[in-house]
Amino acid sequence: MWSAGTTYCTSPLRLSLQGTRHHLINFIPKLEAASSQKRHRLYCTLLKVIAHKAVPDRSARSEPRVRKRRPKAYPLMTKPRHELRKQLQTA
């Protein structure tokens, strides 16, 4: 994302993380199958696609770093469901 932003004069902070991830997943098989010269061209194309998918500027956006969900009073399921059912029936 940093390379795409700086190469194509787009702020890297305005590039979509999920969009970048999506394009990268689509390009990986092509990059693996390509020769070194074609791989470089594909990489440049990938950077261009990433840079042109900028999100709008959200200047007043600030998200708190907190956990949304409250911890539950129940333990984690560490055994298969059928074993836990048998345990409940015998108790």
N, C-alpha and C positions, 0 to 999 in steps of 0.2 A: 504494500500500500504506500509505503514511504517512497519507494522508487517510482511508482506510477504517478504519485502526486508531484514529486519534484521534477520528473521528466516532462510532464505535460502541464506544468504551472497551475496545478490544482492543490489546494490545501489538503494534506493527508488527513487532517481531522474531519474533513467533510466527505471523505470516501466511506462508502458503506462496507462495514465489516462482513455482513452476511452476503452482500452482493459480490464482494471479493472472493469469499469462500466458495460461493456457487460457481463463479467463473473459473476459479482455480481447479475445482473438482472436474469441470468439463474439459479443461485444457490438459490435465495430467496425462491421460492416455495418448493424446496427440504428441505431447512433448517427449514421452518415453519412446514412442515409435519413430521419431524424426531423427535425421542425421544432425550433426552438430551445427551446420550452417542453417538448416531449416529450423532447428530448435531455437536459434537466436532470433530468427524472424518471428516465430510463434510467440516467443517471450515478449518481444516488442509489441506484438498485436495484443497479447494479454494485458500488458501495461496500459495500452491505449483504451481497451475496453473498460478496465477498472477505473481509469481516470475520468472517463466520460459518464460514469454512473454516480455522480456526486449527489449527496443528499442536500436539501435546503439548509440554509444557515439558521440554526436555532440558538440565538445568542443568549436568551434568558433561561436556557434549560439547565437545570441542576437537579440531580437525583441523589437522594440520601443513600448512604451505604449502610443499610440495615436489613435484617432478616424479616421477611414478611410473615412467614408462618410461625405459629407458636409451637413449641415442642409438645408432643402428645404424651399422655400418661401411660401408654401401652409400649411394651418392648418391641423391638424389630423382629420381623419374621426371619428366623435363621434356619428353619427346617422347611422341607416341602409341606405344602398345605395338607396333603393326605395324612402325613405323620402327626401334624398338629390336631387334626380332626380326631384321630384315634386317641390321642392323649386327652382330649376334652371328653370323649365318650367314656373313658375308663376312670376319669376323676370323679 
